[in-house]
Amino acid sequence: MDGLLLDSERPIRDAWLNAAVELDAPLTEADYLSVVGRNEREGNARLLEVFGGNAALLGATRHRADALLAERFGATPFDVKPGAVRLLRALQNAAVPCAVASSTVHREVERRLERAGLLGFFGAVCGGDEVARGKPEPDLYRLAVQRLGVEVHRCVAFEDSNYGARAALAAGLAVVVVPDLKPAEPEWQARCLAVLGSLEQVSERSLGWFGVDA
């Protein structure tokens, strides 16, 4: 969801970095990028290391980042990524089942998708708080496949993060990488179906992948 369907990674990153500057917290952009794609529990553990175990400062930084996001997006949803609606509508019209497998907690996944007008495209929504191990472990994708009731070898995962791509591959899915904040690792060119610049480029390949003209 974040960084693939919704242009949410940049404003969230900026809120965290601005909050860190305000509170003189030891958070760099590289530190923040190290948690992109991880679930909340594992991301918190990593950030606590970055903050030198200072849970109070981490909590204050998170609270300020949330406040900055609320100031900007309190009444508006995150922007939908180019090509997302066209692809989802084509898949829905062709009765191709779709799920979201996001490291974000389930309630927030549904809230963001609903506000952006995308929730109705998905037959299953899976959040990072619903599995014991987050990406890059395969648990979240296995849950999504199970909830859709489909065979894993027939599934294609779209991912913007390296953690997510590794998780999908480990679960047995084919993977299309559409990088957002972090560039695709060189190995994805060989291991994935494709590495694309945006979801708008899916239309060039959708007939071969789904039998759908997207």
C-alpha positions as CSV (number, residue, x, y, z in Angstrom):
1,M,0.0,0.0,0.0
2,D,2.4,2.7,1.2
3,G,4.7,3.7,-1.6
4,L,3.0,1.5,-4.2
5,L,-0.7,2.4,-4.2
6,L,-0.5,5.6,-2.1
7,D,2.2,8.3,-2.2
8,S,2.5,8.2,1.6
9,E,6.1,7.2,2.2
10,R,7.5,10.7,1.4
11,P,5.2,12.7,3.7
12,I,5.6,10.2,6.5
13,R,9.4,10.3,6.1
14,D,9.4,14.1,6.0
15,A,7.3,14.2,9.1
16,W,9.6,12.0,11.0
17,L,12.7,13.9,9.9
18,N,11.2,17.3,10.7
19,A,10.1,16.0,14.1
20,A,13.6,14.7,14.8
21,V,15.1,18.1,13.9
22,E,12.6,19.9,16.2
23,L,13.4,17.5,19.1
24,D,17.1,17.1,18.4
25,A,16.6,13.4,18.0
26,P,19.4,11.2,16.4
27,L,17.5,10.2,13.3
28,T,18.9,10.5,9.8
29,E,17.3,9.8,6.5
30,A,19.3,6.6,6.2
31,D,18.1,5.5,9.6
32,Y,14.5,6.1,8.6
33,L,14.9,4.2,5.3
34,S,16.2,1.2,7.2
35,V,12.7,0.6,8.6
36,V,10.7,1.2,5.4
37,G,8.8,-2.0,4.6
38,R,9.0,-3.4,8.2
39,N,6.0,-3.9,10.4
40,E,5.4,-1.6,13.4
41,R,6.9,-4.0,16.0
42,E,10.1,-4.5,14.1
43,G,10.4,-0.9,13.0
44,N,10.0,0.2,16.6
45,A,12.8,-2.1,17.7
46,R,15.1,-0.8,15.0
47,L,14.3,2.9,15.8
48,L,14.9,2.2,19.5
49,E,18.4,1.1,18.6
50,V,18.9,4.3,16.5
51,F,17.6,6.4,19.5
52,G,20.1,4.7,21.8
53,G,17.4,3.0,23.8
54,N,15.8,6.3,24.7
55,A,12.1,5.2,24.5
56,A,10.8,8.6,25.8
57,L,12.5,10.5,23.0
58,L,11.4,8.0,20.4
59,G,7.8,8.3,21.7
60,A,8.0,12.1,21.6
61,T,9.3,12.0,18.1
62,R,6.6,9.7,16.9
63,H,4.0,11.8,18.6
64,R,5.3,15.0,16.9
65,A,5.5,13.2,13.5
66,D,1.9,12.1,13.8
67,A,0.9,15.6,14.6
68,L,2.7,17.0,11.6
69,L,1.0,14.4,9.4
70,A,-2.4,15.3,10.9
71,E,-1.8,19.0,10.2
72,R,-1.2,18.2,6.5
73,F,-3.5,15.3,5.9
74,G,-6.1,15.6,8.6
75,A,-8.9,16.3,6.1
76,T,-7.4,14.8,2.9
77,P,-6.2,11.3,1.9
78,F,-2.7,10.5,0.6
79,D,-2.4,10.9,-3.1
80,V,-3.0,7.7,-5.2
81,K,-0.1,6.7,-7.3
82,P,-0.3,7.1,-11.1
83,G,-1.7,4.1,-12.8
84,A,-3.1,2.5,-9.6
85,V,-6.8,3.1,-10.2
86,R,-6.6,2.1,-13.9
87,L,-4.9,-1.2,-13.0
88,L,-7.2,-2.0,-10.1
89,R,-10.4,-1.2,-12.1
90,A,-9.2,-3.4,-15.0
91,L,-8.5,-6.3,-12.6
92,Q,-11.8,-5.9,-10.9
93,N,-13.7,-5.9,-14.2
94,A,-11.9,-9.1,-15.2
95,A,-12.7,-10.7,-11.8
96,V,-9.0,-11.0,-10.9
97,P,-9.0,-11.2,-7.1
98,C,-6.7,-8.7,-5.3
99,A,-5.4,-8.4,-1.8
100,V,-3.3,-5.9,0.1
101,A,-0.4,-7.2,2.2
102,S,1.0,-4.2,4.0
103,S,3.4,-3.9,6.9
104,T,1.2,-1.1,8.3
105,V,-1.3,-2.2,11.0
106,H,-4.6,-3.5,9.7
107,R,-6.9,-0.8,10.9
108,E,-4.7,1.9,9.4
109,V,-4.5,0.0,6.1
110,E,-8.2,0.0,5.8
111,R,-8.5,3.6,6.9
112,R,-6.0,4.9,4.3
113,L,-7.5,2.8,1.5
114,E,-11.0,3.8,2.3
115,R,-10.1,7.5,2.4
116,A,-8.4,7.2,-1.0
117,G,-11.4,5.4,-2.5
118,L,-9.5,2.1,-3.1
119,L,-10.8,-0.2,-0.4
120,G,-13.5,-1.7,-2.5
121,F,-11.1,-3.1,-5.0
122,F,-9.7,-5.6,-2.5
123,G,-11.1,-9.0,-1.5
124,A,-8.7,-9.2,1.4
125,V,-6.7,-6.8,3.5
126,C,-3.8,-8.0,5.6
127,G,-1.8,-5.8,8.0
128,G,1.6,-6.3,9.6
129,D,0.1,-6.7,13.1
130,E,-1.7,-9.9,12.0
131,V,1.5,-12.0,11.6
132,A,4.2,-13.1,13.9
133,R,7.0,-12.2,11.5
134,G,7.0,-9.2,9.2
135,K,8.6,-8.6,5.8
136,P,11.1,-9.9,4.6
137,E,9.6,-13.1,6.1
138,P,6.9,-14.7,3.9
139,D,4.1,-14.7,6.6
140,L,2.2,-11.7,5.4
141,Y,2.0,-12.8,1.8
142,R,1.0,-16.3,2.9
143,L,-1.9,-14.8,4.9
144,A,-3.0,-12.8,1.9
145,V,-3.0,-15.8,-0.4
146,Q,-4.9,-17.8,2.1
147,R,-7.6,-15.1,2.6
148,L,-8.0,-14.8,-1.2
149,G,-8.4,-18.6,-1.5
150,V,-6.1,-18.8,-4.5
151,E,-3.0,-20.9,-5.4
152,V,0.2,-19.2,-4.6
153,H,1.9,-20.0,-7.9
154,R,-0.8,-18.1,-9.8
155,C,-0.2,-14.9,-7.8
156,V,1.7,-11.8,-8.7
157,A,2.9,-9.4,-5.9
158,F,3.6,-5.7,-6.6
159,E,6.1,-4.2,-4.3
160,D,8.0,-1.0,-3.8
161,S,10.4,-2.1,-1.1
162,N,13.2,-4.6,-1.0
163,Y,11.8,-6.2,2.3
164,G,8.5,-6.7,0.5
165,A,10.0,-8.2,-2.6
166,R,12.0,-10.7,-0.5
167,A,8.9,-11.6,1.4
168,A,6.8,-12.2,-1.7
169,L,9.5,-14.3,-3.3
170,A,9.9,-16.4,-0.1
171,A,6.2,-17.0,-0.1
172,G,6.4,-18.3,-3.7
173,L,4.8,-15.4,-5.6
174,A,6.0,-13.8,-8.7
175,V,7.1,-10.2,-8.1
176,V,6.9,-6.9,-9.9
177,V,9.0,-4.2,-8.2
178,V,8.0,-0.5,-8.6
179,P,10.6,1.3,-6.4
180,D,9.6,4.3,-4.4
181,L,11.9,5.8,-1.8
182,K,14.6,3.2,-2.2
183,P,16.1,2.0,-5.5
184,A,15.6,-1.7,-6.5
185,E,18.5,-3.9,-5.6
186,P,20.3,-5.2,-8.7
187,E,19.3,-8.8,-8.0
188,W,15.6,-8.0,-8.6
189,Q,16.3,-7.7,-12.4
190,A,17.0,-11.4,-12.5
191,R,14.6,-12.6,-9.7
192,C,11.5,-10.7,-10.5
193,L,9.1,-10.5,-13.4
194,A,9.9,-6.8,-14.0
195,V,11.2,-3.7,-12.4
196,L,9.0,-0.8,-13.5
197,G,9.2,3.0,-13.1
198,S,5.5,3.2,-12.2
199,L,2.2,1.3,-12.2
200,E,1.4,3.1,-15.5
201,Q,3.8,0.8,-17.2
202,V,1.9,-2.3,-16.2
203,S,-0.5,-1.7,-19.2
204,E,2.3,-2.8,-21.5
205,R,2.5,-6.3,-19.9
206,S,-0.9,-6.9,-18.3
207,L,-2.3,-9.1,-21.1
208,G,0.6,-11.5,-20.6
209,W,0.4,-11.4,-16.8
210,F,-3.4,-11.4,-16.3
211,G,-5.1,-11.7,-19.7
212,V,-6.4,-8.2,-19.0
213,D,-5.9,-5.0,-21.0
214,A,-5.0,-2.5,-18.3
